[in-house]
Amino acid sequence: MSSPDSPAAVVHGRKVPTGLYIDGGWRSAKTTFTVVDPAEDKPIAKVADATGEHALEALDAAARAQEDWAAWAPRARAELFHSAHRLLMERAEDFATVMTAESGKPLAESRGEFDLSAGFFRWYAEQIGHLHGTYAHGSPGGYRVVATHQPVGPCLLITPWNFPLLMSARKAGAGLAAGCTAVMKSAQETPLTGALFVQTLHDAGFPPGVVNLLHTTASAAISDAVLGDRGLRKISFTGSTGVGSHLLGKAAHNIVNSSMELGGDGPFVVLDDANVDLAVEQAVACKFRNAGQACVAANRIILHEAIADEFTLKFVAKVRELRVGNGFSDGVEVGPIISERQRDRVGELVAAFREQGGAILAGGNQVEGPGYFFEPTVVRMDTRNHALCGEELFAPLAVLYTVGSTREAVEFANDTDYGLAAYVFTRDLNRAVAVAEKLDFGMVGVNRGIMADPAAPFGGVKASGLGREGGHDGIYEFLEPKYLALTIDETEVIGA
């Protein structure tokens, strides 16, 4: 895949570039850092550690390539995307294996993430030829209003560790399809998946400078350097609300176009007429996928008192059946927490719920290593501590609350600073629509706990971010509207 002298590692039999990808080639850095398998607590690779100087080199390369890349004909760019998509599909098992090795998620989940990621990349390939403008008469007459779009320019794309391929494909797919060049920054915990993705784009024939990739242990130095340079015109970030807020402040200096997909506090509302078995099945998937380490995970499971006992009994039974272990082992459904520090944080959260009167119905303990495992845990809360209720758990920890009415459920669901994903379960279509419209969230799943789709706009409101990824909206996040006012004097053409 990469040239013979490029830095690389072999991870579970898969060769992965470990350098920085700048201006069309892989290069080493003076220092490296270690990527650890969280299921085994063992190193699997050393990757190049970028500095602010590397970041500015990458941005300069992106800026040099911007004009030519934006000028590519839509059909030519789309054909290049389709070539890259075919290569992605050929390397599906490489991606799944590397994702499981560095993130710990079960192999089945890694394969599912690959399929969704490839779907997003193909969606953007198909959108390239369908970026339309408008043509209209000027209001007072005498000219025409032509509205078109142009690429916003070089972008900084910052991806998280929990879905390393999905975030790479979703961000870079949209930006590159729109005609923007990109500097991608991987998460320190999961740089290898991003490297495979960029190598695939390289092998497909993406020109030098169009896409660049940095790994680093000094994220602030990278983002500060790039955001301080006037060559950057767009930032797209997925991560915590605190970091997103900091980046927005930095972006304000040069008025950089910003998209932010930030934290979540997803309410999972089960009403009194819900199909309880369906709600239980979907709650388990929504809560414990990727060991609960997802911004759209069910954060507060809100149960109408009429079905609370039945749901709790069935849900706890299902959770106790979940198999925890190394993601490469057959039948494993819950992998490790990403790091020892994060694993310890889960224990602190469980202790905090206990102190507030929470009843532990399942789990509640760390699992002996190697690796950073925690039991899938269920807590029932009879009281509501506002600070705990509003904290994004990001853990295999389900917290159950009971309400007495639909109105109370909606009010409790909306009592949060966040507004990313919410869920509602009911058999009544009228109630489903009415409740979904009242929920102050960017996305609402009705009778389903998984709703990511390439054709749908993904994103939130309030402290959960700005902008959308996916759907028709996703590519326009990387385009600026441009208005042309064309003077038309018909008398010169057809006479008075």
Secondary structure as UniProt FT lines:
FT   TURN            4..5
FT   STRAND          8..11
FT   TURN            12..13
FT   STRAND          14..17
FT   STRAND          20..22
FT   TURN            23..24
FT   STRAND          25..27
FT   STRAND          32..37
FT   TURN            38..41
FT   STRAND          42..48
FT   HELIX           52..70
FT   HELIX           74..90
FT   HELIX           92..103
FT   HELIX           107..127
FT   HELIX           128..130
FT   STRAND          134..137
FT   TURN            139..140
FT   STRAND          143..151
FT   STRAND          155..158
FT   HELIX           164..177
FT   TURN            178..179
FT   STRAND          182..185
FT   TURN            188..189
FT   HELIX           191..204
FT   TURN            208..210
FT   STRAND          211..214
FT   HELIX           219..227
FT   TURN            230..231
FT   STRAND          234..238
FT   HELIX           241..253
FT   TURN            254..255
FT   STRAND          257..261
FT   STRAND          266..270
FT   TURN            272..273
FT   HELIX           276..288
FT   HELIX           289..292
FT   TURN            295..296
FT   STRAND          298..304
FT   TURN            305..307
FT   HELIX           308..321
FT   TURN            327..328
FT   TURN            330..331
FT   HELIX           340..355
FT   TURN            356..357
FT   STRAND          359..362
FT   STRAND          366..367
FT   STRAND          373..374
FT   STRAND          377..380
FT   HELIX           386..389
FT   STRAND          397..403
FT   HELIX           406..414
FT   STRAND          421..425
FT   HELIX           429..438
FT   STRAND          443..446
FT   TURN            454..455
FT   HELIX           462..464
FT   STRAND          465..466
FT   HELIX           471..476
FT   TURN            477..478
FT   STRAND          479..487
FT   HELIX           490..494
//
